[in-house]
Amino acid sequence: MSTEIFDPTISAEKETISYAPRPTSLEGLRMGLVENTKYNSKQLLVRVAERLQAKYGMEMVHMDTKQSASHGVDESAVAEFKTKADFVIAGIGD
């Protein structure tokens, strides 16, 4: 009698990504925030933003709230981040 083993894994697809250029200074940058609706997510992001503002003079220019933690960021929000923010922080809270 022979035993057959089922392997449910598949090969991972490889994707090349390119990172955004890093700023030479954090002073005065404009930040965006993505809140994912998890418990305490908004509070955590706001505190991080406040600390960055106090330490580096950053400005929070836009906050987007996702439909749920499992949803992506709406294309309209992405477009707004691209025009208003130098960088975006996406955070969770639990």
C-alpha positions in Angstrom: 0.0 0.0 0.0 1.4 3.4 -0.9 0.7 6.7 0.8 0.0 9.9 -1.2 0.8 13.2 0.4 -1.1 16.3 -0.7 1.0 19.5 -0.7 -1.4 22.5 -0.5 1.3 25.1 -0.9 2.0 27.0 -4.1 5.0 28.9 -5.2 5.0 32.5 -4.1 4.8 35.0 -6.8 7.8 37.3 -6.9 7.2 41.0 -7.4 9.8 43.7 -7.8 9.0 46.8 -5.7 10.8 50.1 -5.5 10.9 52.1 -2.3 10.1 55.8 -2.2 13.1 58.0 -1.7 13.8 58.7 1.9 13.8 62.4 3.1 17.1 63.9 4.2 15.3 65.6 7.1 12.0 65.0 9.0 11.6 68.7 9.7 8.3 70.2 8.5 7.1 67.2 6.6 3.4 66.8 5.9 1.9 63.4 7.1 -1.1 61.5 6.2 -2.7 58.9 8.5 -4.7 55.7 7.5 -7.0 54.6 10.3 -8.3 51.0 9.9 -11.2 51.0 12.3 -9.6 48.6 14.8 -10.0 49.4 18.5 -7.7 52.3 19.5 -6.2 52.6 16.0 -7.2 56.3 15.7 -6.0 57.2 19.2 -2.6 55.5 18.5 -2.2 57.3 15.1 -3.2 60.7 16.6 -0.6 60.3 19.4 2.1 59.4 17.0 1.2 62.4 14.8 1.2 64.7 17.9 4.7 63.5 18.9 6.1 63.9 15.3 4.5 67.4 15.2 6.1 68.4 18.5 9.6 67.0 17.7 9.9 67.8 14.0 7.3 70.4 13.3 5.4 68.1 11.0 1.8 68.7 10.0 -1.0 66.1 9.8 -2.7 67.0 6.5 -5.2 64.2 5.9 -6.6 61.2 7.8 -8.5 58.5 5.9 -10.7 55.9 7.6 -10.8 52.6 5.8 -14.1 50.7 5.5 -12.6 47.9 7.7 -9.2 46.6 8.6 -9.4 44.1 5.8 -10.2 46.6 3.1 -7.7 48.6 1.1 -7.3 52.3 1.1 -9.8 54.0 -1.4 -8.2 55.2 -4.6 -9.6 58.7 -3.9 -7.8 58.8 -0.5 -4.6 57.6 -2.2 -4.9 60.4 -4.7 -5.4 62.9 -1.9 -2.4 61.6 0.0 -0.3 61.9 -3.2 -1.1 65.6 -3.5 -1.1 66.6 0.2 1.3 64.4 2.1 5.0 63.7 2.1 4.5 60.4 3.7 1.6 58.3 5.2 1.4 56.2 8.4 -1.0 53.2 8.4 -1.5 51.9 11.9 -3.5 49.3 13.9 -4.6 49.2 17.4 -5.7 46.3 19.6 
